[in-house]
Amino acid sequence: MDSKQITTDLLDSLSELINQVSSLNEAQLNTCPFHGSWTPAQVSQHLVLSNSGFLEVINGPVSEANRNPAEFIPAIKNDFLNFSIKMKSPEFVEPPDTYYNKEELIQALHLLRTGVTALVPNIDLAKICMAFEYRYMASLAG
């Protein structure tokens, strides 16, 4: 696991998200594209909530790995890139159904990008985070 590559990937992904959010007007950000989905603003807020929690988890207790630290990477990629299933978000990262201010959302995304990309180069990626147990996301499919 290369922290430079992870940092680059994070910067690229979060920059692209910020660009996408910036390209929409506030009404578009707050419009639900179809019944049962989230607005683009809610998706963005979900990413802010879940990745802010990631910062807390990764700064939490760690232990030596008794397995390959990258063991779950394929499963995690599979879970998050499987667009054929609809997952149910855990309540603690479910975005409120409210009207979002575009500039506040963009500012939160910039803060998230700064926090995440500053953290990765300074952690031991061979350690296992103990504050949150990974479960197959497919088990959360709704």
PLY file of the C-alpha trace (Angstrom):
ply
format ascii 1.0
element vertex 142
property float x
property float y
property float z
element edge 141
property int vertex1
property int vertex2
end_header
0.00 0.00 0.00
1.61 3.17 -1.24
0.58 6.23 0.81
1.62 8.58 -2.01
-0.66 6.81 -4.47
-3.51 6.70 -1.95
-3.07 10.43 -1.29
-3.06 11.16 -5.02
-6.18 9.02 -5.54
-7.95 10.73 -2.64
-7.06 14.20 -3.91
-8.21 13.31 -7.42
-11.49 11.76 -6.26
-12.38 14.52 -3.83
-11.40 17.22 -6.33
-13.64 15.62 -8.94
-16.51 15.49 -6.43
-15.99 19.18 -5.59
-15.95 20.01 -9.31
-19.18 18.07 -9.86
-20.91 19.78 -6.93
-19.61 23.17 -8.12
-21.03 22.59 -11.60
-24.59 22.30 -10.27
-26.72 25.17 -9.11
-28.30 24.98 -5.67
-31.68 23.87 -7.04
-30.05 21.01 -8.97
-28.09 19.97 -5.89
-31.28 19.75 -3.88
-33.45 17.97 -6.46
-34.08 14.26 -6.05
-33.47 12.59 -9.42
-35.99 9.78 -8.83
-38.17 8.38 -6.07
-36.24 6.65 -3.34
-32.90 8.25 -4.14
-30.91 11.03 -2.55
-30.32 14.46 -3.93
-26.76 15.22 -5.13
-26.42 17.35 -1.98
-27.42 14.41 0.22
-24.91 12.14 -1.53
-22.23 14.76 -0.92
-23.28 15.14 2.72
-23.20 11.35 3.12
-19.61 11.36 1.85
-18.73 14.18 4.27
-20.28 12.29 7.19
-18.79 8.91 6.35
-15.33 10.22 5.53
-15.25 12.49 8.58
-15.98 9.35 10.58
-13.13 7.69 8.71
-10.79 10.36 10.07
-11.89 9.49 13.61
-11.54 5.75 13.01
-8.10 5.97 11.44
-6.89 8.17 14.30
-8.29 5.68 16.81
-6.72 2.58 18.29
-4.71 0.32 15.99
-3.05 -3.04 16.34
-0.39 -5.03 14.58
-1.81 -6.90 11.63
-2.16 -10.64 12.08
-3.16 -10.79 8.41
-2.31 -9.03 5.19
-3.48 -5.44 5.82
-4.72 -5.25 2.22
-6.79 -8.43 2.55
-10.17 -6.68 2.37
-9.31 -4.19 -0.38
-10.84 -6.32 -3.18
-14.03 -6.89 -1.17
-14.34 -3.21 -0.28
-13.82 -2.20 -3.91
-16.38 -4.77 -4.98
-18.90 -3.50 -2.43
-18.56 0.17 -3.28
-18.32 -0.29 -7.04
-21.31 -2.64 -7.28
-23.94 -0.36 -8.77
-26.40 -3.22 -9.36
-27.46 -3.25 -5.71
-28.95 -0.54 -3.56
-27.45 -0.37 -0.08
-28.98 1.00 3.06
-26.81 3.58 4.74
-26.13 3.14 8.43
-28.09 5.77 10.36
-24.99 7.52 11.66
-23.94 8.52 8.12
-27.40 8.99 6.61
-27.75 12.58 5.39
-30.73 14.56 6.64
-33.51 15.24 4.14
-33.06 19.00 4.12
-32.13 21.84 1.78
-28.34 22.19 1.53
-26.43 25.40 0.92
-24.06 24.85 -2.00
-21.18 26.95 -0.63
-21.37 25.33 2.82
-21.34 21.89 1.20
-18.35 22.78 -0.97
-16.52 24.17 2.06
-17.20 20.92 3.98
-15.83 18.92 1.04
-12.69 21.09 0.92
-12.16 20.55 4.67
-12.65 16.83 4.21
-10.13 16.73 1.35
-7.59 18.63 3.45
-8.09 16.40 6.48
-7.97 13.07 4.68
-5.02 13.88 2.45
-3.01 15.30 5.36
-3.61 12.18 7.42
-2.71 9.36 5.02
1.02 10.09 4.65
1.42 10.17 8.43
-0.08 6.82 9.38
1.25 3.29 9.32
-0.85 1.62 6.63
0.25 -1.82 7.84
-1.66 -1.40 11.12
-5.28 -2.50 11.56
-7.81 0.10 12.76
-9.70 -1.33 15.71
-12.35 1.38 16.14
-14.64 0.07 13.39
-15.13 -3.48 12.14
-15.44 -3.96 8.40
-18.48 -5.96 7.33
-19.44 -6.87 3.81
-21.57 -3.99 2.60
-23.75 -6.36 0.59
-25.22 -7.44 3.92
-26.54 -3.87 4.20
-28.26 -4.04 0.83
-31.83 -2.91 1.00
0 1
1 2
2 3
3 4
4 5
5 6
6 7
7 8
8 9
9 10
10 11
11 12
12 13
13 14
14 15
15 16
16 17
17 18
18 19
19 20
20 21
21 22
22 23
23 24
24 25
25 26
26 27
27 28
28 29
29 30
30 31
31 32
32 33
33 34
34 35
35 36
36 37
37 38
38 39
39 40
40 41
41 42
42 43
43 44
44 45
45 46
46 47
47 48
48 49
49 50
50 51
51 52
52 53
53 54
54 55
55 56
56 57
57 58
58 59
59 60
60 61
61 62
62 63
63 64
64 65
65 66
66 67
67 68
68 69
69 70
70 71
71 72
72 73
73 74
74 75
75 76
76 77
77 78
78 79
79 80
80 81
81 82
82 83
83 84
84 85
85 86
86 87
87 88
88 89
89 90
90 91
91 92
92 93
93 94
94 95
95 96
96 97
97 98
98 99
99 100
100 101
101 102
102 103
103 104
104 105
105 106
106 107
107 108
108 109
109 110
110 111
111 112
112 113
113 114
114 115
115 116
116 117
117 118
118 119
119 120
120 121
121 122
122 123
123 124
124 125
125 126
126 127
127 128
128 129
129 130
130 131
131 132
132 133
133 134
134 135
135 136
136 137
137 138
138 139
139 140
140 141
